[in-house]
Amino acid sequence: MSKARNLANLISDGLVDTAEIADGAITQAKIDAGVDLGGGATGGGSDEIFYENGQTVTTNYTLTTNTNALSTGPLTIDTGVTVTVPTGSRWVVV
């Protein structure tokens, strides 16, 4: 097992069953502290090659000043939702 497993891997591998969570919500408090809830690279075996992201921005988001962000597209930004890229930051969609 890689040093960090994301939640999607745990569900697909049958290690976490959302039916076991009483209210159906998955929160950090209900999952072992050693489980990474996402954000890291994944792949087969011990490979950490692939970064996956969603395709729709549903909530307003502001990048942290003086940081950069990378997303793969195509992406959709829902009506009325704003992504703010402050001066000194950059968001690249490839």
FENDAVEN-V424998 format. One line per field, one symbol per residue. phi: phi as a letter, one per 30 degrees, with the letter a starting at -180 (. if undefined). psi: psi as a letter, one per 20 degrees, with the letter a starting at -180 (. if undefined). burial: + if it has 24 or more other ideal C-beta (glycine too) atoms within 12 Angstrom, else -. Layout:
# FENDAVEN-V424998
phi = ???
psi = ???
burial = ???
This chain:
# FENDAVEN-V424998
phi = .ddbcddedddddidbcdddceciccbedcceedcddkjcdbldhcdbccccbdcbdcbebbddeibbbbbccdbbceeicbcccdejcbcccc
psi = prhpprggghghijhpohhiogjipoqhhiqphippjrirqraqcjpmhppqqripoiqqppqppkrqqpqqrqqpoqpiqppporpirpppp.
burial = ----+++-++------------------------+------+--------------+-----------+-+-----------------------
